[in-house]
Amino acid sequence: MLKAIIVEDEYLAREELNYLIKTYSRIEVIESFDDGLAAFTYLQSNTVDIVFLDINIPSINGMLLARNIHQFAQPPQIVFTTAYKEHALEAFELEAFDYLLKPLDEQRVKRLLLKLEAHATSLMAEDPIQTSTNTINLSRDNRIRVMPIDDIIYAEAKEKLTEVHTKEGIFIAPYNISELVNKLPQRQFFRCHRSYCVNLKRIEEIIPWVNSTYLLKFHHHPTKISVSRGNIKEFRKIMSL
């Protein structure tokens, strides 16, 4: 059973979230706190799987607490619960599991709880070596999506951020393309160009192009991406061309 704590200084909001968790999941809420420092002290000597975390709390605000939690050797999943949309990108940079806006929507919370349990189950079923690259957190419309890496088609550099194109549309990764590539399994993803990284599993067709290079066509996606001349040799080796 997954264990969670709630960090929320408003009594009614804390009770509502506790009720929804008990109603729609098997997650056990083992403690609740109305103060960030008290929660941090507890987490230093106790292990939990999930922290439901408000941002505007006394002593240590939710963002500072999340940054400290993020440094743990085995950090719990963080779900922010807040009335403020403007912190979504910062939450995403901390690799939060999700970002719930108040007032809480019952069906939205229900879907989140199911996703938390499903994610935990998938991690338990995977080889421990592979779990760190099984999913990646991406952002769209002030929400954080835990995206299976197999669903990524390609990524494109956009200054300090990276656009990640998936079968569900375009999402944002909060790091540059080099940092993203380092988070993805090398056997599946290839940096074919300075600005592009592609999912080798998603390539449908390799089209000969100018200067002995190639254009890559993907399953169920209209964009074609070139392989730069500097990466041709490695690409041919990987694809047995």
QUIGIBEL-V702487 format. One record per helix or strand of 2 or more residues. SS is the DSSP state (@ for helix, = for strand). FROM is the first residue (numbers start at 1). TO is the last residue. Records with the same first field share a line. If there is no record, write none. Layout:
SS->FROM-TO  FROM-TO
This chain:
=->3-7  28-33  50-53  77-82  98-101  135-140  143-148  152-158  161-166  169-173  189-193  196-199  203-208  214-218  221-227
@->11-24  36-43  62-70  85-93  106-125  131-133  149-151  177-183  200-202  210-212  229-239
